Amino acid sequence: MTDWRERQPGTDDESAERMRQGAASFLGQVLGLDDQPDHLAADLSPIKRDSNASIYTIQLESSAGPAAFLVYAYQVRARGGDGHTGKELFDSGLETLDLAARNATPGPRAVAHAESDDYAFILATTPGTYRALTGNRGLAPAAAAPTPVRPANSAPPEDQAADEPLRVRSEMAQDLITSLRIANTQASDWLAAVRASEPTTGGAASLDDGTLAFTPDETELALFLLDNESIGTLLRVLNILVATAQVQASAALGDDPDIHDDRGASS
């Protein structure tokens, strides 16, 4: 495997590709993947690109199911349009992720990071995946663990075991909130970018008539959404949540959702 530390910057296009390949090598080394860096690099989808920094996303299969990861990549000595070097952005990114973890706020969790003279990388994932990754690390043997003292008014172990699925549901709900908020923000940013391109492409006017000219990355996104297996589970979950919320809201208001429209028509 080619080590990411061996890669040197070149032209703008070459540097971007080297940074992507370096991100793939870093990802493979951290997670212990057998995939070749070139194969991993092909699966890295850029969600942000600057002159000296990029953010990639990738979904991998794990024993706990599909797991989403973010790879932040920086050219350490290059200075971006905002005046900051890649090193400054790297340090700021680490601090932000560390603060989110310490305060238990929504957002990605840093899994690992690395830095060389030319590049720096951060691997991050969702709080749920982070817990799954770290839950089996560094644990003392069960026999060596102290026996917890259970307060008199606490639930017995069998009840706690029964509550475990509810705890997992709650944690997954928080992860969904975080992911959906991020996705909604990214969707808003994309719409703004399309409208900003209107003077040269007529982008905003084509949003409603299906004539929007896709970029290659937008084509990839559109094809992903056309695949029935891509977000089918997500859509089903959203339908369940919305339908249940509507029924519960109607019940709380004393309305019957099946006859609500009829009431409005008769008034």
Backbone bond lengths (Angstrom), bond angles and torsions (degrees), N, CA, C in turn:
res aa  C-N    CA-C-N  psi(-1)  N-CA   C-N-CA  omega(-1)  CA-C   N-CA-C  phi
1 M - - - 1.460 - - 1.531 109.52 -
2 T 1.296 116.98 132.69 1.454 121.13 178.46 1.512 109.21 -75.55
3 D 1.323 116.70 126.51 1.447 120.37 -177.73 1.511 110.53 -76.55
4 W 1.343 116.64 139.80 1.458 120.36 -178.44 1.516 111.52 -64.31
5 R 1.337 117.67 -22.49 1.456 120.29 -178.73 1.524 112.02 -70.60
6 E 1.349 117.98 -17.71 1.453 121.28 -176.89 1.516 112.66 -83.28
7 R 1.320 117.24 -11.59 1.449 120.38 -173.71 1.523 110.16 -80.67
8 Q 1.340 115.91 136.97 1.449 121.60 -177.98 1.508 110.21 -116.95
9 P 1.351 117.73 147.14 1.450 119.95 -179.87 1.513 112.68 -69.09
10 G 1.349 117.27 151.08 1.454 121.87 177.61 1.508 109.79 -135.60
11 T 1.342 117.19 -132.88 1.449 120.55 175.67 1.524 109.24 -69.26
12 D 1.347 116.64 174.35 1.456 119.89 -178.41 1.520 111.29 -57.09
13 D 1.357 117.25 -50.19 1.460 120.39 -179.55 1.525 111.07 -64.89
14 E 1.328 115.65 -41.80 1.460 119.21 179.85 1.524 110.91 -65.75
15 S 1.334 116.34 -39.45 1.459 119.77 179.95 1.521 111.07 -64.76
16 A 1.338 116.27 -41.04 1.463 119.72 178.47 1.521 110.96 -62.17
17 E 1.337 116.92 -42.02 1.456 120.46 179.77 1.522 110.97 -69.45
18 R 1.324 116.59 -40.39 1.465 119.55 178.25 1.525 110.75 -64.19
19 M 1.337 115.78 -38.33 1.460 118.81 178.88 1.527 109.79 -65.51
20 R 1.331 116.93 -38.80 1.467 120.57 178.55 1.527 110.27 -65.92
21 Q 1.328 116.38 -43.02 1.458 119.58 178.37 1.525 111.02 -65.94
22 G 1.348 115.57 -38.65 1.457 119.03 177.04 1.513 111.91 -63.60
23 A 1.337 116.36 -39.46 1.464 120.78 177.47 1.518 110.54 -62.15
24 A 1.336 116.21 -40.13 1.467 120.34 179.38 1.526 111.28 -65.90
25 S 1.339 116.99 -41.95 1.466 120.50 178.49 1.521 110.88 -63.72
26 F 1.329 115.78 -43.53 1.464 121.10 178.85 1.521 110.46 -61.20
27 L 1.343 116.97 -45.52 1.461 122.04 178.67 1.520 110.87 -58.49
28 G 1.336 116.38 -47.64 1.454 120.19 -178.67 1.515 113.09 -63.19
29 Q 1.343 116.15 -38.55 1.461 119.45 -179.57 1.522 111.60 -69.83
30 V 1.317 117.45 -41.77 1.463 120.51 -178.28 1.530 111.06 -64.89
31 L 1.332 115.88 -43.83 1.468 120.21 -175.50 1.522 112.93 -91.33
32 G 1.339 117.23 -3.08 1.461 119.74 178.79 1.509 113.12 67.05
33 L 1.341 116.70 38.24 1.461 120.76 -177.34 1.521 110.67 -83.38
34 D 1.332 116.05 148.22 1.453 121.53 178.41 1.530 112.46 -87.72
35 D 1.335 116.73 -12.91 1.465 120.56 -178.33 1.524 111.33 -62.21
36 Q 1.326 115.89 144.18 1.450 120.93 174.69 1.529 109.88 -68.62
37 P 1.342 117.84 146.37 1.467 120.38 179.82 1.524 113.39 -53.79
38 D 1.348 117.50 -37.59 1.459 119.85 179.99 1.521 111.21 -61.79
39 H 1.330 116.88 -38.80 1.462 120.32 179.51 1.525 111.07 -69.50
40 L 1.332 116.28 -41.31 1.458 119.45 178.09 1.527 110.66 -66.16
41 A 1.335 115.95 -39.44 1.465 120.04 -179.52 1.526 110.98 -61.05
42 A 1.325 116.70 -36.62 1.467 120.37 179.61 1.521 111.42 -66.19
43 D 1.337 116.97 -25.92 1.463 120.90 -179.27 1.525 113.24 -91.33
44 L 1.333 117.02 -7.97 1.458 120.45 177.93 1.522 109.60 -77.21
45 S 1.317 116.74 119.99 1.473 121.18 -179.94 1.521 109.00 -102.35
46 P 1.333 118.30 117.85 1.472 119.67 179.91 1.520 110.94 -71.78
47 I 1.322 116.35 131.06 1.463 120.40 175.83 1.526 110.63 -111.42
48 K 1.336 116.73 -8.89 1.459 120.86 174.11 1.514 108.75 -156.42
49 R 1.314 116.37 134.38 1.454 121.15 -179.93 1.516 109.68 -133.37
50 D 1.317 116.65 123.17 1.456 122.92 171.68 1.524 107.91 -123.37
51 S 1.318 115.54 174.01 1.458 118.59 -176.20 1.520 112.17 -65.26
52 N 1.324 116.85 -28.11 1.473 119.07 -178.11 1.525 113.58 -126.55
53 A 1.332 117.06 11.76 1.462 119.71 -179.60 1.524 109.86 -156.86
54 S 1.318 114.75 147.62 1.468 121.13 176.59 1.522 109.09 -143.29
55 I 1.329 115.14 154.41 1.466 121.07 173.79 1.518 107.21 -124.66
56 Y 1.319 116.50 127.85 1.457 122.28 179.88 1.530 109.33 -116.23
57 T 1.306 115.28 152.48 1.457 120.58 173.92 1.518 109.32 -124.55
58 I 1.309 115.57 149.10 1.465 120.57 179.11 1.526 108.02 -153.67
59 Q 1.307 116.83 144.67 1.468 121.94 176.44 1.515 108.67 -113.26
60 L 1.311 116.43 128.47 1.453 122.59 -177.76 1.520 109.74 -124.10
61 E 1.320 115.82 151.62 1.460 120.55 175.97 1.525 109.52 -83.20
62 S 1.314 115.75 137.69 1.455 120.95 177.09 1.523 108.82 -134.93
63 S 1.332 115.15 175.68 1.461 119.11 179.50 1.523 111.37 -64.90
64 A 1.343 116.33 -21.18 1.457 120.71 178.89 1.520 112.43 -96.12
65 G 1.347 116.67 6.18 1.460 120.60 -178.29 1.516 111.21 108.28
66 P 1.334 117.41 -170.90 1.468 120.57 -179.88 1.525 110.76 -60.81
67 A 1.328 115.82 136.96 1.463 121.59 -179.60 1.520 109.02 -129.48
68 A 1.327 116.28 128.69 1.464 121.37 -179.10 1.526 109.71 -96.95
69 F 1.334 115.43 138.46 1.455 121.35 179.92 1.523 110.02 -129.99
70 L 1.321 115.42 151.71 1.453 123.13 171.35 1.518 107.90 -115.91
71 V 1.342 116.41 136.88 1.457 121.41 173.80 1.526 107.68 -118.65
72 Y 1.324 115.58 115.24 1.461 121.42 175.69 1.528 107.41 -92.85
73 A 1.333 116.63 126.56 1.461 121.17 -177.52 1.527 109.74 -124.30
74 Y 1.326 116.16 138.21 1.461 121.06 -175.89 1.527 110.82 -135.50
75 Q 1.321 116.76 140.83 1.456 121.92 166.36 1.523 106.46 -89.79
76 V 1.303 115.54 108.20 1.464 121.98 -165.78 1.527 112.79 -57.21
77 R 1.332 117.41 -45.52 1.471 119.63 -172.51 1.520 113.55 -93.51
78 A 1.331 117.76 -10.04 1.467 120.61 -178.88 1.529 109.82 -77.41
79 R 1.329 114.90 144.37 1.461 120.58 179.44 1.522 108.99 -107.23
80 G 1.331 117.29 129.45 1.452 122.20 -177.52 1.512 112.74 -86.01
81 G 1.320 115.12 -179.53 1.453 120.59 -178.69 1.510 113.25 -64.26
82 D 1.339 117.29 -21.59 1.465 120.48 178.84 1.516 112.40 -85.45
83 G 1.333 116.31 1.07 1.464 120.29 177.91 1.509 114.65 90.14
84 H 1.337 118.00 -7.24 1.461 120.97 -178.61 1.524 110.90 -92.87
85 T 1.307 115.84 145.28 1.459 119.95 174.42 1.514 109.80 -80.65
86 G 1.333 115.51 163.47 1.454 119.65 176.30 1.516 111.90 -60.64
87 K 1.334 116.44 -35.20 1.471 120.81 177.87 1.519 110.65 -61.82
88 E 1.340 116.89 -42.66 1.466 120.74 179.27 1.534 110.75 -64.92
89 L 1.320 116.74 -41.25 1.461 120.41 178.81 1.535 110.74 -66.01
90 F 1.316 115.97 -39.41 1.470 121.75 178.35 1.527 110.34 -60.95
91 D 1.343 116.67 -49.78 1.462 120.94 -179.80 1.525 110.89 -62.44
92 S 1.335 116.66 -41.46 1.457 120.64 179.55 1.531 111.21 -65.53
93 G 1.339 116.24 -40.88 1.455 120.29 178.48 1.513 112.25 -62.56
94 L 1.334 116.51 -43.67 1.467 120.29 178.03 1.522 111.46 -61.79
95 E 1.329 115.58 -42.18 1.465 119.85 -179.53 1.531 110.87 -63.89
96 T 1.332 115.82 -41.28 1.466 119.85 -179.78 1.523 111.27 -64.30
97 L 1.341 116.74 -45.10 1.454 120.56 179.62 1.523 111.73 -65.68
98 D 1.331 116.18 -38.98 1.464 120.37 179.38 1.526 110.45 -65.85
99 L 1.329 116.61 -39.70 1.462 120.49 179.20 1.527 110.88 -64.87
100 A 1.339 116.38 -41.46 1.471 120.28 178.71 1.525 111.05 -62.33
101 A 1.325 116.44 -39.72 1.465 119.97 179.91 1.521 111.06 -68.43
102 R 1.338 116.82 -42.93 1.472 119.96 -178.19 1.521 112.00 -67.14
103 N 1.329 116.05 -33.48 1.469 120.00 -179.15 1.522 112.94 -92.95
104 A 1.356 116.37 -0.66 1.475 121.71 -179.96 1.522 111.54 54.98
105 T 1.338 116.41 39.69 1.458 120.85 177.64 1.523 109.68 -91.98
106 P 1.335 117.90 159.10 1.462 119.48 178.72 1.526 111.24 -60.56
107 G 1.315 115.27 151.64 1.459 120.25 177.81 1.509 111.22 133.48
108 P 1.346 116.76 170.33 1.464 120.94 -178.80 1.520 111.81 -62.58
109 R 1.327 114.97 157.56 1.452 122.18 176.16 1.528 108.99 -118.61
110 A 1.319 116.49 132.43 1.458 121.09 179.58 1.527 109.96 -71.28
111 V 1.328 115.54 129.38 1.462 121.30 178.40 1.527 110.40 -96.95
112 A 1.338 116.22 -42.05 1.462 121.45 -178.92 1.518 108.39 -161.50
113 H 1.327 115.88 161.92 1.462 120.65 174.50 1.519 108.92 -149.76
114 A 1.320 115.84 159.19 1.457 121.66 -179.85 1.518 108.58 -153.62
115 E 1.329 115.36 155.24 1.463 120.15 -175.81 1.522 109.62 -147.14
116 S 1.328 116.33 139.83 1.453 122.35 173.68 1.519 107.97 -128.66
117 D 1.334 117.21 -170.91 1.458 120.19 179.09 1.522 112.05 -67.50
118 D 1.339 117.40 -24.77 1.465 120.87 -173.53 1.522 113.97 -112.64
119 Y 1.337 116.94 -35.27 1.466 119.90 -174.52 1.524 110.83 -132.06
120 A 1.318 114.11 156.94 1.460 121.01 173.24 1.524 107.74 -140.20
121 F 1.322 116.29 147.25 1.464 120.91 -176.45 1.524 110.08 -139.07
122 I 1.322 114.25 147.59 1.467 121.81 172.42 1.522 107.48 -130.05
123 L 1.312 116.99 130.70 1.464 121.78 173.39 1.518 107.78 -104.02
124 A 1.317 116.71 127.17 1.466 121.29 -179.14 1.520 109.28 -134.46
125 T 1.320 115.38 161.89 1.462 120.66 179.02 1.524 109.02 -152.03
126 T 1.315 116.25 -179.92 1.463 120.53 -179.89 1.526 109.57 -71.80
127 P 1.338 117.45 157.47 1.470 119.32 177.71 1.527 112.98 -55.56
128 G 1.340 117.01 -39.08 1.453 120.03 -179.55 1.519 112.48 -63.92
129 T 1.340 116.24 -46.13 1.463 119.99 178.33 1.526 110.49 -65.95
130 Y 1.330 116.02 -38.04 1.467 119.60 179.09 1.527 110.63 -60.32
131 R 1.330 115.95 -42.83 1.467 119.02 178.23 1.522 111.05 -63.30
132 A 1.342 115.89 -39.00 1.467 119.07 179.25 1.524 111.06 -65.94
133 L 1.351 116.40 -37.50 1.460 120.49 -179.06 1.523 111.94 -70.37
134 T 1.313 116.53 -39.59 1.462 120.52 -174.34 1.514 113.21 -94.23
135 G 1.329 117.20 -10.74 1.466 119.93 -175.72 1.506 113.74 -65.07
136 N 1.345 117.09 -25.86 1.463 120.46 -177.60 1.522 112.52 -106.40
137 R 1.344 116.11 11.88 1.466 119.01 -177.75 1.526 110.59 -103.43
138 G 1.295 114.20 138.61 1.449 120.33 170.08 1.520 114.86 64.69
139 L 1.304 118.21 25.25 1.454 120.39 -179.29 1.529 109.87 -88.37
140 A 1.290 115.59 137.49 1.458 119.31 176.22 1.513 109.53 -71.48
141 P 1.353 117.97 152.69 1.460 120.07 176.84 1.518 110.03 -56.89
142 A 1.320 115.20 149.04 1.455 119.78 -175.97 1.519 111.57 -58.89
143 A 1.345 116.39 -35.79 1.456 119.33 -177.65 1.515 111.88 -67.54
144 A 1.354 116.33 -26.93 1.459 119.76 -177.21 1.511 112.43 -88.37
145 A 1.317 116.66 -10.07 1.460 120.18 -176.95 1.519 109.57 -77.04
146 P 1.328 117.38 140.58 1.474 119.22 178.34 1.515 110.88 -66.98
147 T 1.306 116.08 147.97 1.456 120.49 178.53 1.518 109.49 -77.38
148 P 1.325 117.38 120.30 1.461 118.41 -177.59 1.519 111.17 -68.88
149 V 1.328 114.70 147.04 1.455 120.60 176.34 1.517 108.04 -93.87
150 R 1.322 116.45 123.35 1.457 120.75 -176.99 1.527 109.62 -95.35
151 P 1.357 116.24 122.12 1.464 118.64 177.02 1.522 110.46 -57.40
152 A 1.335 114.95 153.47 1.467 119.94 -175.79 1.509 112.47 -61.66
153 N 1.325 116.76 -31.63 1.465 119.50 -176.30 1.516 113.30 -95.87
154 S 1.343 117.46 9.40 1.461 119.49 -179.75 1.520 110.42 -88.61
155 A 1.328 115.20 163.69 1.460 119.88 -178.35 1.514 110.59 -72.17
156 P 1.320 118.51 143.76 1.461 121.41 175.82 1.520 110.26 -65.09
157 P 1.366 117.76 162.02 1.466 121.21 -176.44 1.519 113.45 -53.90
158 E 1.355 117.37 -38.81 1.460 118.04 -177.90 1.528 111.16 -65.56
159 D 1.359 116.20 -34.27 1.462 119.15 177.84 1.523 110.99 -71.51
160 Q 1.346 115.73 -37.30 1.457 119.54 177.46 1.519 110.93 -62.31
161 A 1.350 116.35 -39.17 1.460 120.10 178.15 1.517 110.64 -64.23
162 A 1.341 115.76 -38.11 1.457 119.64 179.13 1.524 111.04 -67.35
163 D 1.345 116.94 -28.49 1.461 121.21 -179.76 1.525 112.96 -81.07
164 E 1.323 117.53 -12.53 1.462 120.49 -176.07 1.529 112.91 -57.61
165 P 1.347 119.85 -45.51 1.475 118.54 177.78 1.522 112.67 -58.92
166 L 1.329 117.61 -35.23 1.466 120.21 178.55 1.517 110.82 -67.29
167 R 1.340 116.58 -38.08 1.457 119.98 177.52 1.518 110.88 -63.66
168 V 1.337 115.72 -43.88 1.466 120.15 179.46 1.531 110.25 -63.53
169 R 1.331 116.71 -41.54 1.469 120.21 177.47 1.525 110.97 -58.23
170 S 1.322 116.13 -43.85 1.459 120.15 -179.18 1.525 111.22 -63.70
171 E 1.322 116.36 -43.70 1.465 119.92 179.81 1.524 110.94 -65.16
172 M 1.334 116.38 -41.98 1.460 119.26 179.49 1.532 111.35 -65.73
173 A 1.337 115.81 -33.60 1.468 119.50 177.82 1.524 110.22 -63.50
174 Q 1.338 116.43 -40.86 1.463 119.41 177.93 1.523 111.26 -65.49
175 D 1.334 116.64 -38.90 1.467 119.88 177.07 1.523 111.08 -63.94
176 L 1.338 116.03 -39.22 1.465 119.98 177.33 1.525 111.40 -63.50
177 I 1.323 116.61 -42.66 1.465 119.95 177.49 1.518 110.52 -57.48
178 T 1.327 116.14 -47.28 1.460 120.25 -179.71 1.523 111.48 -60.82
179 S 1.326 116.37 -47.57 1.460 120.61 -177.62 1.525 111.47 -64.75
180 L 1.342 116.79 -41.46 1.461 119.94 -179.06 1.520 111.16 -68.49
181 R 1.337 117.49 -36.70 1.461 119.81 176.31 1.520 111.00 -63.73
182 I 1.329 116.21 -42.00 1.463 120.28 178.16 1.520 109.87 -63.58
183 A 1.346 116.37 -45.29 1.463 120.37 -179.07 1.528 111.13 -63.25
184 N 1.324 116.68 -39.93 1.463 119.83 -179.93 1.524 111.01 -65.98
185 T 1.332 116.56 -40.15 1.467 120.31 177.17 1.519 111.03 -63.75
186 Q 1.337 115.92 -42.47 1.461 119.58 178.55 1.519 111.22 -65.28
187 A 1.346 117.03 -37.06 1.461 120.16 177.14 1.528 110.68 -64.28
188 S 1.333 116.87 -40.85 1.467 120.51 177.40 1.522 110.87 -63.61
189 D 1.337 116.09 -41.13 1.467 119.99 178.64 1.526 110.97 -64.02
190 W 1.334 115.30 -37.94 1.474 118.32 179.49 1.522 110.70 -66.70
191 L 1.330 117.23 -43.97 1.466 120.03 177.94 1.526 111.04 -60.00
192 A 1.330 116.34 -40.91 1.461 119.97 178.74 1.523 110.80 -63.73
193 A 1.339 116.49 -38.54 1.459 120.20 179.06 1.525 111.35 -67.13
194 V 1.344 116.69 -37.92 1.461 120.07 177.47 1.523 110.18 -64.17
195 R 1.338 115.68 -43.74 1.472 118.71 179.77 1.530 110.90 -65.65
196 A 1.336 116.18 -35.67 1.457 119.57 179.29 1.520 111.87 -66.96
197 S 1.346 116.57 -24.60 1.466 120.18 -179.94 1.516 112.71 -85.55
198 E 1.333 118.00 -1.17 1.467 121.73 -174.95 1.520 113.58 -56.41
199 P 1.350 119.68 -42.39 1.470 118.42 -178.20 1.522 114.25 -56.25
200 T 1.326 117.84 -30.05 1.467 120.10 -177.25 1.522 113.30 -105.30
201 T 1.345 116.81 -24.71 1.472 118.38 -175.01 1.509 113.72 -121.21
202 G 1.327 117.64 -9.89 1.461 119.14 -173.55 1.507 111.50 67.34
203 G 1.352 116.13 28.69 1.462 121.19 -172.47 1.507 114.02 -60.21
204 A 1.340 117.13 -48.03 1.467 119.12 -175.47 1.519 111.39 -63.68
205 A 1.342 116.62 -39.80 1.461 119.35 -178.73 1.519 111.82 -66.75
206 S 1.329 116.85 -25.92 1.463 120.18 -176.71 1.524 112.56 -89.04
207 L 1.344 117.90 0.27 1.460 119.75 -179.70 1.515 111.98 -65.17
208 D 1.323 116.95 -32.49 1.463 120.81 -173.96 1.523 114.38 -94.76
209 D 1.324 117.41 -16.49 1.471 118.34 -174.06 1.521 113.52 -110.24
210 G 1.339 117.45 7.95 1.459 120.53 175.53 1.515 115.09 73.25
211 T 1.326 117.55 18.60 1.470 119.86 -178.31 1.524 112.06 -109.30
212 L 1.324 117.46 15.41 1.464 120.41 -179.99 1.529 109.97 -61.65
213 A 1.310 116.29 128.96 1.463 121.22 178.35 1.527 108.80 -82.61
214 F 1.331 116.28 113.80 1.451 120.93 -177.06 1.524 111.29 -75.55
215 T 1.341 115.46 147.01 1.456 121.33 163.03 1.528 107.25 -80.50
216 P 1.325 118.69 167.42 1.478 119.23 178.01 1.531 113.03 -56.26
217 D 1.347 117.17 -40.31 1.466 119.49 179.86 1.519 111.37 -68.13
218 E 1.346 117.17 -35.87 1.465 120.19 177.83 1.522 110.93 -69.01
219 T 1.317 116.15 -33.34 1.465 119.90 174.94 1.520 110.37 -62.87
220 E 1.340 116.04 -42.38 1.467 120.43 177.53 1.525 110.62 -61.05
221 L 1.339 116.18 -42.89 1.463 120.74 178.85 1.526 110.97 -63.28
222 A 1.342 116.77 -44.80 1.465 120.81 -178.62 1.525 110.99 -63.01
223 L 1.330 116.56 -42.07 1.467 119.89 178.85 1.524 111.04 -65.51
224 F 1.313 115.65 -36.02 1.468 119.69 177.22 1.523 110.32 -61.82
225 L 1.335 116.78 -43.13 1.458 120.72 -178.30 1.523 112.08 -70.93
226 L 1.338 116.79 -27.66 1.461 120.09 178.81 1.521 112.26 -74.34
227 D 1.323 116.91 -17.81 1.458 121.45 178.71 1.523 108.68 -74.92
228 N 1.319 117.00 122.45 1.467 121.11 -177.06 1.522 113.08 -60.60
229 E 1.337 116.50 -24.57 1.454 119.92 -177.26 1.519 112.82 -88.67
230 S 1.335 118.71 -6.77 1.456 120.75 -170.76 1.529 112.51 -70.31
231 I 1.333 117.02 -57.22 1.465 119.69 -178.11 1.527 111.04 -126.37
232 G 1.316 116.64 24.17 1.454 120.31 -179.65 1.517 112.85 -58.64
233 T 1.334 117.04 -43.65 1.461 120.52 179.53 1.519 110.72 -65.34
234 L 1.326 116.50 -41.53 1.462 120.33 178.72 1.517 111.31 -60.39
235 L 1.334 116.89 -45.62 1.462 119.97 179.59 1.526 111.08 -62.15
236 R 1.325 116.59 -39.92 1.472 119.73 179.16 1.526 110.46 -63.92
237 V 1.340 116.45 -42.89 1.466 120.04 178.77 1.519 110.79 -62.85
238 L 1.337 117.13 -43.83 1.465 120.57 179.65 1.533 110.82 -62.55
239 N 1.329 116.56 -40.60 1.464 120.01 178.16 1.532 111.38 -62.66
240 I 1.338 115.54 -41.97 1.467 119.91 178.69 1.524 110.55 -62.29
241 L 1.337 116.05 -46.94 1.463 120.28 -177.66 1.528 111.70 -64.30
242 V 1.337 116.31 -45.65 1.462 120.00 -178.03 1.529 110.83 -66.34
243 A 1.340 116.72 -46.32 1.462 120.32 -178.79 1.526 111.04 -62.49
244 T 1.334 116.35 -43.21 1.465 119.92 179.85 1.521 111.04 -65.64
245 A 1.331 116.32 -41.55 1.463 119.94 179.28 1.527 111.06 -62.85
246 Q 1.325 116.85 -39.62 1.459 120.43 179.35 1.523 111.45 -65.57
247 V 1.322 116.73 -42.51 1.463 120.71 179.45 1.531 110.00 -64.25
248 Q 1.336 116.70 -44.87 1.465 120.11 -178.72 1.521 111.45 -67.43
249 A 1.339 116.62 -36.76 1.461 119.80 177.98 1.523 110.56 -65.68
250 S 1.320 116.80 -41.30 1.466 120.39 178.45 1.520 111.19 -64.64
251 A 1.339 115.35 -40.07 1.468 119.13 179.37 1.520 110.94 -65.02
252 A 1.337 116.32 -38.57 1.461 120.09 -179.87 1.523 111.68 -65.92
253 L 1.347 115.74 -30.34 1.467 120.45 -180.00 1.525 112.27 -89.70
254 G 1.338 116.43 -1.40 1.453 120.00 -179.32 1.504 113.13 76.38
255 D 1.350 117.12 19.59 1.457 121.31 179.45 1.508 110.12 -99.91
256 D 1.309 115.65 150.01 1.460 122.22 170.92 1.514 106.62 -99.16
257 P 1.353 118.49 112.36 1.458 119.84 -176.39 1.510 113.47 -59.27
258 D 1.365 117.28 -23.73 1.460 118.99 -178.08 1.523 112.45 -76.43
259 I 1.370 117.38 -22.47 1.462 118.57 -177.14 1.522 111.67 -118.19
260 H 1.338 115.68 8.85 1.459 119.41 -177.20 1.530 111.34 -59.81
261 D 1.335 117.17 -44.93 1.466 120.66 -179.59 1.517 110.78 -64.26
262 D 1.346 118.25 -37.16 1.452 120.74 -179.78 1.527 111.16 -64.45
263 R 1.313 117.00 -36.81 1.455 120.66 178.25 1.525 110.24 -62.76
264 G 1.340 114.43 -43.08 1.444 118.29 -179.32 1.507 110.75 -65.08
265 A 1.329 117.94 -34.45 1.457 120.82 -176.95 1.510 111.45 -72.65
266 S 1.354 117.14 -30.03 1.459 119.87 -175.09 1.517 112.35 -85.94
267 S 1.350 117.47 -14.32 1.453 119.29 -177.74 1.509 111.39 -80.76
